[in-house]
Every structure is written in structure tokens, then in C-alpha cells.
Amino acid sequence: MALSIQQCLQENPMSSKQLQDKTGLSQTVVARQIRELGNRIIKISNGRPPIYALTKNAFGADDNLLLCIVDAYGHTTAIANLRPLAHGGFFVQERVGLPSLLLGEAGNGVYEGLPYFIDDLRPQGFLGRQIASELSKQSDDFPPSPERWNAQHIGRYLISNGDDLPGNLKFGQQAYNRVRRKLVAVTSDNYPELAESVIAGDVPGSSAGGEQPKFTAYSSEQSAHVIVKFSPKGNDPVARRWKDILITEYHAAQILLEVDFAAAETRLIEKDGRLFLESHRFDRSGQYGRMSMLSLQNIDAEFTGLGEAWVPVVLALHKKGLVSAQHVSEVTFLWLFGRFINNSDMHLGNLSFGIDGDVFRLLPTYDMCCMGFAPKAGEVPPFQFSLPNLEKLNFNESSLSRSKELAGIFWKKVSSDTRISSEFKVFLKGSELLTEQD
């Protein structure tokens, strides 16, 4: 019995000639049956001849999922339709205004798995675990850890929660149709209560990556959207150590801003036995506007596949014409600075880029702190750190000396901060870190 066109396309996308050979039908009949399948057929112009693919329903929705972009003024525009394919993978069906980088490395909108920019929207880090844990209680279908989520879990979550995501994308018809929510503004006086809500499992605001406890909010004091990290309550060794680390993040950001390097604007607030680090969100503009933001981790997964450190990945992107030489220099400087201040957490998810035409633009740095001192599994390690010898790695001499110089300034600023713990102060006083630049 001859296969139908629909049966053929369940297995693989095919050209008209391949469909004719597989079904034994004439070109005219194949063309007519393709037309009869209507919107379920995707025509992919991947050179000549074009190939045809069959769509399927996904994520508990249909086979035509809306992708929208929010501009800096809060206006929403539909830029593409995400089409799940019957043989596996997805097709990004272009509409007016779609950035070319969202079509992927091949430039044709065809993805073997979930598109990298959609995967980037999955719940991550501390808040991601809170979200996954809560969903697992409501439905056995969702694993309690977001690391165990597959494309179906991510898609189903985004369909229901697609209007307040990191960056400037909205996902799904519900998000597009939903009436804009009135902002609930808070002040720093509300931070202790919000911290307690997060610890209790009530997650205010949108998902934001990173392992430290945090929440998102709109600050009426700053007239800005903010991400707020916070230390454990009290003054036990774990709480003191996390306070020290938040202080180092504040000083790292301040020093980078002082030399006109793009970094998140931050401030430290002490309230109710906790230390809060408030950072302005650079994926938000005004009350309702948004800016693009994609992690280097997912950009790498799509365009280079190296899975290495910041510098090799950005260098590979530069060779493909996707980032500027200036960004390679800036990322090199940042990575060196991080090494000199004991930042052990410079993974690819901790560096982000925006879309600027057909290239990626480096976004302000964040999470730059002394994570090498962080508690591990509830245990507080002793303060131990020596400046690494990075000369042998053949980095640009200017970047190397400048990053080391600013690290020296950083250590002095931290040591003179009256809020750091006595243990940290003793360590710094007896270390090489304060004498290296003298």
C-alpha cells in the first residue's frame, strides 16, 4: 500500500521530487495534496528545491505558537510563529520585525530541538528551583528540578507564563492577548517581607537566573525594575559569609562603573537582620519597556557549541562575525578581573548579550563577586585565595595589567568597608591582596 504524503512527512521533511518517488504520485497530485494540507505544511526554502515539513500540536496547545517582542516603550509586536514539526524539532516562521539572529546558525529558522532563545527563557537558578518545586506539587508531570525539564515542560510552562520573562520576548497567544498588568511598586522597606515570601516558596516577579536567593520587583525609590539578592537572616557564619560576598559584588560593580565599564547599578541595604543587594535590571526600560537579553550559554549552544569559558566562546563568535573585536577585548578584561577577585562562578550563563541588528551586543556585567569564598553545602570554607599567575596564558598585556590594577583597587575598597565580617577583614589584612599593587 502506497504511503500518503502525510505519512511520509511524519518521518522527515522532503522535497516534491522525494514525495513523488516515495508515494508514486505525479508532481501535479503531490502539489495539490500539499495545498490541501493547508497551514499544516511548512515550506522551507533551504536552497533549491524547497522542502516540505508537517507540523504537529505541542505543549498542550496547537501547532502555531506566537512569538512576540516588546520594545523599549512597552509596545508588543508579533514577530514569528513557532511551528513544532511532526518529525521532531521546530520551525521559526518569520513575520515582520524578526531579528535574523533568531533564525539560528543555519539562517533558515529550522531547529532540531527547542530554539536557543526559547530555551533561554526556562526557569533557572534559585527562583527556577522554586518555580519547579511548586509546579511539581501541583502536577506529577513536572519534575521538581528545572534541570530535568525537557522541551515539553519548558513549552507548557511558557505558554502559561509567557508575558513576564527575562529579556524582551513574549511567548504564546495568551501572553499576547493578556491585558497589561498594573505595576505593583515597592520600596526597600518591603524587602524583608519579600525575602520571607521567597524563602517560604512564594515567588514574586519573574524568573531570574543565578543560585543566590533573590526576588524581582519594581522599586518606586529607584523608578526602576530591580533584582534583589539577600543574605540569610542573622549573624551566624553562613549569613556573615553571604553578606561578605554581596559586599564584594557591590564594590566590583562600583569599580567597573567608575572606569566607564558597563555594569549593573547596585546599592546595599541593611534591614531586619539581612543584607540586600539591589541591582537595576538592564532587560527592562521604564515601567513597561523591555530590552533583549540572551545568555552566552545558549548563544554558544546554537552558534559555536564550544561549551568552554567566556573568552574562547566570544572569540569564536567574533570569527563568525557575530560579536565585535571590542567585545572580545571587554570580555577578556572582565574574565581576567574576575580571576583576580576570586570569582569562581564565571560560567556561560553569567554573561549576557543583547541583539543589535545582525550581531550580539555585550550587556552590562553582573554577578561579579568573590564566589570562591561562598559556602558550599552549608559549610563555610576558610578564607583562602592567592592572586593567580595568568601571564603564561598569553593574554593581551594591556588587559592583563589593567584588570590586575583594578583588582588591587577592589581589594582595598572591600577591606575598608566597615560592613565586612571580622574574619574577612583579618584575612585581607594578612594576605598579599592589599600589598600587591603598592
KEKOL-141088 format. One line per 5 residues: number of its first residue (from 1); their letters; for each residue z, y, x of C-alpha. Coordinates in steps of 0.02 Angstrom, whole numbers, plus 50000, padded with zeros to 5 digits. Example, Ala and Ser with C-alpha at 12.3 -4.5 7.8 and 13.67 -1.06 7.14 Angstrom:
2
1) as) 50390,49775,50615 | 50357,49947,50684
END
This chain:
438
1) malsi) 50000,50000,50000 | 49948,50169,50072 | 50083,50294,50115 | 50090,50458,50019 | 50089,50625,50109
6) qqclq) 50271,50650,50061 | 50319,50482,50136 | 50227,50523,50297 | 50312,50691,50316 | 50484,50614,50289
11) enpms) 50462,50538,50463 | 50376,50676,50563 | 50278,50837,50542 | 50091,50804,50550 | 49925,50893,50558
16) skqlq) 49796,50873,50419 | 49697,50752,50529 | 49851,50645,50561 | 49889,50641,50375 | 49711,50588,50338
21) dktgl) 49723,50447,50465 | 49893,50391,50402 | 49852,50394,50216 | 49666,50356,50216 | 49637,50510,50108
26) sqtvv) 49497,50636,50133 | 49527,50810,50201 | 49499,50885,50028 | 49626,50770,49945 | 49755,50799,50083
31) arqir) 49734,50987,50065 | 49754,50976,49875 | 49911,50868,49885 | 49988,50985,50013 | 49958,51129,49892
36) elgnr) 50036,51029,49751 | 50196,51005,49852 | 50209,51195,49849 | 50358,51277,49934 | 50422,51108,49995
41) iikis) 50289,51112,50130 | 50307,51217,50286 | 50151,51262,50385 | 50193,51281,50569 | 50062,51372,50671
46) ngrpp) 50105,51291,50835 | 49935,51318,50911 | 49784,51232,50834 | 49778,51137,50722 | 49932,51185,50618
51) iyalt) 50057,51052,50573 | 50147,51025,50408 | 50330,50982,50380 | 50427,50934,50224 | 50589,51022,50178
56) knafg) 50747,50949,50103 | 50906,51013,50022 | 51055,51040,50137 | 51235,51100,50140 | 51258,51065,49955
61) addnl) 51127,51199,49920 | 50937,51198,49910 | 50801,51193,50042 | 50783,51381,50055 | 50935,51468,50132
66) llciv) 50934,51656,50151 | 50972,51739,50319 | 51015,51924,50314 | 51054,52059,50440 | 51175,52205,50417
71) daygh) 51131,52367,50507 | 51248,52493,50586 | 51263,52586,50420 | 51308,52433,50316 | 51137,52404,50236
76) ttaia) 51088,52222,50212 | 50910,52158,50233 | 50844,51981,50208 | 50753,51938,50371 | 50719,51750,50359
81) nlrpl) 50741,51590,50262 | 50819,51440,50346 | 50724,51285,50292 | 50806,51115,50325 | 50670,50988,50370
86) ahggf) 50659,50813,50298 | 50629,50731,50468 | 50776,50825,50545 | 50803,50998,50614 | 50770,51169,50539
91) fvqer) 50633,51297,50524 | 50666,51485,50526 | 50538,51556,50405 | 50507,51733,50459 | 50518,51885,50346
96) vglps) 50501,52069,50390 | 50627,52127,50519 | 50669,51960,50601 | 50707,51984,50788 | 50589,51874,50889
101) lllge) 50735,51800,50986 | 50795,51713,50828 | 50635,51608,50830 | 50705,51513,50979 | 50639,51470,51151
106) agngv) 50475,51399,51084 | 50450,51557,50982 | 50393,51462,50826 | 50557,51452,50729 | 50570,51262,50743
111) yeglp) 50741,51193,50794 | 50788,51011,50822 | 50965,51049,50766 | 51059,51197,50692 | 50985,51360,50761
116) yfidd) 51090,51429,50903 | 51130,51591,50811 | 51195,51493,50660 | 51298,51377,50769 | 51373,51534,50847
121) lrpqg) 51448,51578,50677 | 51554,51421,50662 | 51744,51445,50658 | 51808,51442,50837 | 51967,51456,50939
126) flgrq) 52138,51488,50865 | 52078,51557,50698 | 51944,51422,50690 | 52076,51287,50702 | 52175,51373,50565
131) iasel) 52022,51377,50452 | 51976,51195,50488 | 52154,51137,50460 | 52162,51224,50291 | 51993,51155,50236
136) skqsd) 52042,50978,50287 | 52191,50991,50169 | 52076,51041,50027 | 51941,50911,50063 | 51936,50749,50161
141) dfpps) 51756,50791,50205 | 51810,50921,50333 | 51887,50864,50499 | 52045,50962,50543 | 51970,51018,50708
146) perwn) 51815,51131,50711 | 51757,51044,50872 | 51725,50889,50765 | 51619,50981,50637 | 51435,50936,50626
151) aqhig) 51290,51041,50560 | 51331,50994,50380 | 51512,51051,50396 | 51459,51215,50477 | 51324,51248,50348
156) rylis) 51437,51210,50200 | 51571,51324,50268 | 51448,51466,50299 | 51370,51450,50127 | 51541,51489,50051
161) ngddl) 51600,51612,50184 | 51438,51690,50245 | 51470,51876,50216 | 51603,51922,50344 | 51551,51831,50501
166) pgnlk) 51556,51883,50684 | 51405,51989,50731 | 51284,52062,50603 | 51215,51909,50513 | 51248,51852,50336
171) fgqqa) 51205,51676,50280 | 51162,51614,50107 | 51116,51687,49939 | 51298,51706,49888 | 51332,51819,50037
176) ynrvr) 51177,51922,49998 | 51223,51944,49814 | 51409,51972,49837 | 51468,52147,49796 | 51535,52236,49950
181) rklva) 51723,52216,49959 | 51830,52371,49970 | 51910,52381,50141 | 52095,52347,50149 | 52157,52463,50285
186) vtsdn) 52318,52427,50379 | 52425,52513,50509 | 52514,52442,50660 | 52671,52435,50551 | 52585,52292,50457
191) ypela) 52552,52191,50616 | 52717,52092,50617 | 52687,52035,50439 | 52505,51990,50476 | 52560,51891,50629
196) esvia) 52684,51793,50524 | 52547,51757,50397 | 52432,51690,50533 | 52569,51578,50604 | 52603,51515,50427
201) gdvpg) 52419,51468,50408 | 52359,51614,50301 | 52209,51681,50395 | 52170,51865,50359 | 51999,51934,50404
206) ssagg) 51850,51847,50480 | 51846,51709,50609 | 51855,51767,50790 | 51844,51651,50939 | 51973,51630,51076
211) eqpkf) 52127,51523,51099 | 52266,51653,51086 | 52347,51688,50916 | 52260,51835,50834 | 52202,51915,50672
216) tayss) 52067,52040,50623 | 52096,52197,50522 | 52033,52372,50484 | 52151,52498,50564 | 52174,52661,50471
221) eqsah) 52257,52731,50628 | 52104,52696,50735 | 51974,52709,50595 | 51900,52550,50666 | 51890,52363,50644
226) vivkf) 52006,52279,50768 | 52054,52109,50836 | 52240,52097,50867 | 52315,51967,50984 | 52502,51943,50984
231) spkgn) 52638,51858,51085 | 52765,51734,51017 | 52918,51817,50943 | 53071,51836,51052 | 53104,51836,51237
236) dpvar) 53100,51653,51291 | 52995,51604,51444 | 52839,51565,51341 | 52849,51730,51247 | 52877,51827,51408
241) rwkdi) 52729,51744,51491 | 52610,51782,51348 | 52671,51962,51346 | 52630,51972,51532 | 52455,51907,51500
246) litey) 52423,52031,51359 | 52479,52170,51475 | 52356,52112,51608 | 52215,52112,51480 | 52257,52290,51432
251) haaqi) 52254,52350,51613 | 52094,52257,51654 | 52005,52341,51508 | 52075,52512,51555 | 52017,52498,51735
256) llevd) 51843,52444,51685 | 51830,52588,51562 | 51888,52711,51695 | 51739,52664,51805 | 51620,52678,51655
261) faaae) 51600,52491,51633 | 51583,52437,51452 | 51744,52355,51394 | 51839,52340,51231 | 51952,52488,51193
266) trlie) 52130,52424,51183 | 52309,52478,51156 | 52477,52389,51169 | 52604,52396,51027 | 52781,52326,51030
271) kdgrl) 52854,52285,50859 | 52978,52163,50787 | 53001,52060,50945 | 52814,52039,50979 | 52688,52124,51090
276) flesh) 52521,52161,51006 | 52357,52195,51096 | 52239,52286,50982 | 52054,52288,51031 | 51912,52380,50945
281) rfdrs) 51778,52262,50881 | 51608,52302,50954 | 51518,52197,50822 | 51571,52322,50689 | 51518,52503,50662
286) gqygr) 51614,52620,50549 | 51685,52543,50392 | 51539,52432,50340 | 51411,52434,50480 | 51385,52288,50599
291) msmls) 51308,52255,50769 | 51229,52097,50837 | 51336,51982,50944 | 51295,51810,51014 | 51395,51709,51139
296) lqnid) 51318,51668,51307 | 51365,51488,51268 | 51242,51472,51125 | 51110,51581,51208 | 51119,51464,51357
301) aeftg) 51107,51310,51246 | 50943,51372,51173 | 50857,51459,51317 | 50916,51381,51481 | 51028,51230,51448
306) lgeaw) 51121,51251,51612 | 51297,51243,51543 | 51362,51323,51703 | 51455,51482,51748 | 51410,51659,51694
311) vpvvl) 51306,51708,51845 | 51186,51559,51855 | 51153,51566,51668 | 51120,51754,51665 | 51010,51738,51820
316) alhkk) 50909,51602,51732 | 50891,51713,51578 | 50832,51855,51690 | 50698,51743,51765 | 50636,51711,51588
321) glvsa) 50630,51899,51556 | 50771,51891,51428 | 50901,51999,51517 | 50882,52143,51639 | 50916,52141,51825
326) qhvse) 51052,52270,51791 | 51141,52146,51679 | 51134,52013,51815 | 51220,52137,51931 | 51350,52184,51799
331) vtflw) 51391,52004,51756 | 51406,51961,51941 | 51529,52104,51963 | 51629,52050,51810 | 51640,51870,51867
336) lfgrf) 51699,51922,52040 | 51827,52042,51966 | 51890,51902,51854 | 51909,51785,52002 | 52009,51917,52095
341) innsd) 52130,51942,51949 | 52159,51756,51915 | 52053,51743,51758 | 52032,51555,51743 | 51951,51567,51570
346) mhlgn) 51779,51640,51605 | 51685,51508,51506 | 51517,51544,51424 | 51599,51579,51257 | 51693,51727,51332
351) lsfgi) 51539,51834,51367 | 51430,51904,51229 | 51260,51986,51211 | 51176,52084,51075 | 50991,52079,51028
356) dgdvf) 50893,52231,51087 | 50711,52208,51037 | 50649,52052,51125 | 50787,52045,51256 | 50975,52017,51259
361) rllpt) 51092,52162,51297 | 51262,52136,51379 | 51406,52184,51264 | 51574,52257,51318 | 51685,52135,51411
366) ydmcc) 51838,52060,51326 | 51971,51928,51360 | 51977,51985,51542 | 52154,51941,51593 | 52263,51832,51706
371) mgfap) 52238,51671,51608 | 52279,51570,51764 | 52462,51609,51728 | 52454,51553,51546 | 52574,51422,51475
376) kagev) 52497,51250,51461 | 52555,51130,51325 | 52709,51237,51302 | 52755,51230,51486 | 52767,51390,51587
381) ppfqf) 52695,51366,51762 | 52767,51459,51911 | 52676,51617,51964 | 52555,51561,52099 | 52394,51647,52149
386) slpnl) 52308,51698,52309 | 52150,51800,52322 | 52002,51682,52334 | 51881,51691,52480 | 51715,51723,52394
391) eklnf) 51618,51789,52544 | 51547,51616,52579 | 51460,51616,52408 | 51332,51745,52468 | 51360,51873,52332
396) nessl) 51295,52050,52349 | 51411,52141,52470 | 51423,52294,52358 | 51476,52193,52205 | 51599,52093,52310
401) srske) 51685,52242,52389 | 51688,52345,52228 | 51762,52205,52123 | 51893,52169,52255 | 51937,52354,52266
406) lagif) 51960,52369,52078 | 52062,52209,52076 | 52180,52291,52202 | 52199,52439,52085 | 52227,52319,51940
411) wkkvs) 52371,52228,52028 | 52456,52393,52068 | 52439,52454,51889 | 52512,52291,51822 | 52657,52291,51946
416) sdtri) 52706,52468,51896 | 52705,52429,51709 | 52886,52427,51651 | 52844,52303,51512 | 52806,52154,51626
421) ssefk) 52937,52019,51649 | 53057,52019,51794 | 52981,51854,51856 | 52807,51931,51862 | 52874,52085,51950
426) vflkg) 52961,51979,52082 | 52805,51876,52111 | 52693,52029,52131 | 52815,52114,52248 | 52817,51964,52364
431) sellt) 52630,51924,52355 | 52478,51980,52454 | 52403,52057,52298 | 52485,52227,52319 | 52455,52240,52506
436) eqd) 52275,52178,52516 | 52198,52349,52485 | 52321,52453,52587
END
